[in-house]
Amino acid sequence: MTVRTILEEKGFDVQTIAPEATLREATELLAAKRIGAIVVTDPERRVVGILSERDVVRVIGLDGPDRLDDTVSSVMTSRVVTCEGNETVHQIMEHMTAGRFRHLPVVQGGKLIGIISIGDVVKQRLAEMERESHAMREYILSA
């Protein structure tokens, strides 16, 4: 099972925001779309950062709500781990576990084409385990 397979099932739509947008705009988008992270891109759809709910909560918790007027670029994670469509679910799980993050932008040719969340990975892994279990039961019954 590859990242491309997951994207083909869930869709390639990704919410993005410009680095010069405010944290207020970002939080409104996160809330409206009911998502946990938003990818920060330049005009050519190259990933320049990622902003998660945790990033926003951390900065407001430390500095107060006045930070909502700051730019996304002042708070975002700028060293973003990305993946490509041909990577496997196992590889993605390793990236997420090692990096302790829940969202992984998918790039092709240096440009954003999708995003994979830990929920997407778990859903696919459970489906894969169910298929394997079903195949094993069928094999045992036919033996």
C-alpha positions as CSV (number, residue, x, y, z in Angstrom):
1,M,0.0,0.0,0.0
2,T,1.5,3.3,-1.1
3,V,0.8,7.0,-0.3
4,R,-0.6,7.4,-3.8
5,T,-3.1,4.7,-3.2
6,I,-4.3,6.5,0.0
7,L,-4.5,9.8,-1.9
8,E,-6.5,8.2,-4.7
9,E,-9.0,7.0,-2.2
10,K,-9.2,10.1,0.1
11,G,-8.5,12.8,-2.5
12,F,-5.8,15.2,-3.3
13,D,-7.3,18.3,-1.8
14,V,-5.1,20.1,0.7
15,Q,-5.8,23.3,2.6
16,T,-2.9,25.7,2.3
17,I,-2.1,29.2,3.5
18,A,0.5,31.8,2.6
19,P,3.3,32.5,5.1
20,E,2.3,36.1,5.4
21,A,-1.3,35.3,6.5
22,T,-2.0,35.9,10.2
23,L,-2.4,33.3,12.8
24,R,-6.0,34.5,13.2
25,E,-6.7,33.6,9.5
26,A,-5.0,30.2,10.0
27,T,-7.1,29.4,13.1
28,E,-10.3,30.4,11.3
29,L,-9.4,28.1,8.4
30,L,-8.4,25.2,10.7
31,A,-11.7,25.6,12.6
32,A,-13.9,26.0,9.5
33,K,-12.4,22.9,7.7
34,R,-12.1,20.9,11.0
35,I,-8.5,20.0,10.3
36,G,-5.5,19.7,12.6
37,A,-2.8,21.2,10.4
38,I,-2.4,23.5,7.4
39,V,0.4,23.4,4.9
40,V,2.2,26.7,4.3
41,T,3.1,27.1,0.6
42,D,4.6,29.7,-1.7
43,P,2.8,30.8,-4.9
44,E,4.3,27.8,-6.8
45,R,2.8,25.3,-4.3
46,R,6.2,24.5,-2.8
47,V,6.0,23.6,0.9
48,V,7.6,26.2,3.0
49,G,6.1,25.2,6.4
50,I,3.3,23.5,8.3
51,L,1.2,25.0,11.0
52,S,-0.6,22.7,13.5
53,E,-3.2,23.3,16.1
54,R,-0.5,22.5,18.7
55,D,1.7,25.2,17.3
56,V,-1.1,27.8,17.7
57,V,-2.0,26.6,21.2
58,R,1.6,26.6,22.3
59,V,2.3,30.2,21.2
60,I,-1.0,31.6,22.6
61,G,-0.5,29.7,25.8
62,L,3.0,31.2,26.2
63,D,2.4,34.7,24.9
64,G,-1.3,35.4,24.9
65,P,-3.9,36.1,22.2
66,D,-2.1,39.1,20.8
67,R,0.0,36.6,18.9
68,L,-3.0,36.0,16.6
69,D,-2.0,39.1,14.7
70,D,1.4,37.6,13.9
71,T,2.2,36.0,10.6
72,V,2.0,32.3,10.1
73,S,5.7,32.3,9.2
74,S,6.6,33.4,12.7
75,V,5.1,30.3,14.3
76,M,5.1,27.6,11.6
77,T,7.5,24.6,11.5
78,S,9.8,25.5,8.6
79,R,11.7,22.2,8.5
80,V,8.9,20.1,7.1
81,V,9.3,16.4,6.5
82,T,7.5,15.4,3.3
83,C,7.0,12.2,1.4
84,E,6.4,11.1,-2.2
85,G,3.5,9.1,-3.6
86,N,5.6,5.9,-4.1
87,E,6.4,5.5,-0.4
88,T,4.7,2.7,1.5
89,V,2.4,3.0,4.5
90,H,5.1,1.3,6.6
91,Q,7.6,4.0,5.6
92,I,5.1,6.7,6.4
93,M,4.4,5.2,9.8
94,E,8.2,5.2,10.6
95,H,8.5,8.9,9.5
96,M,5.6,9.9,11.7
97,T,6.7,7.9,14.7
98,A,10.3,9.0,14.5
99,G,9.3,12.7,14.0
100,R,6.4,12.6,16.5
101,F,4.0,14.4,14.0
102,R,0.6,13.6,12.7
103,H,0.6,15.2,9.2
104,L,2.8,14.6,6.3
105,P,2.6,16.7,3.1
106,V,3.0,14.7,-0.1
107,V,5.1,16.3,-2.9
108,Q,5.8,15.4,-6.4
109,G,8.4,17.3,-8.4
110,G,8.9,19.6,-5.4
111,K,5.3,20.7,-5.4
112,L,2.5,19.9,-2.9
113,I,0.0,17.3,-4.2
114,G,-1.7,16.0,-1.1
115,I,-1.4,15.4,2.7
116,I,-1.5,12.2,4.7
117,S,-2.6,12.2,8.3
118,I,-2.0,9.6,11.0
119,G,-5.7,8.8,10.8
120,D,-5.4,8.0,7.1
121,V,-2.4,5.7,7.8
122,V,-4.2,3.9,10.6
123,K,-7.4,3.5,8.5
124,Q,-5.4,1.9,5.6
125,R,-3.3,-0.3,7.9
126,L,-6.5,-1.6,9.6
127,A,-8.1,-2.3,6.2
128,E,-4.9,-4.1,5.1
129,M,-4.9,-6.2,8.3
130,E,-8.6,-7.1,7.7
131,R,-7.9,-8.2,4.1
132,E,-5.0,-10.4,5.3
133,S,-7.1,-11.9,8.1
134,H,-9.9,-12.7,5.6
135,A,-7.5,-14.2,3.1
136,M,-6.0,-16.4,5.9
137,R,-9.4,-17.6,7.0
138,E,-10.4,-18.4,3.4
139,Y,-7.1,-20.3,3.0
140,I,-7.7,-22.3,6.2
141,L,-11.3,-23.2,5.2
142,S,-10.2,-24.3,1.8
143,A,-7.4,-26.6,3.0
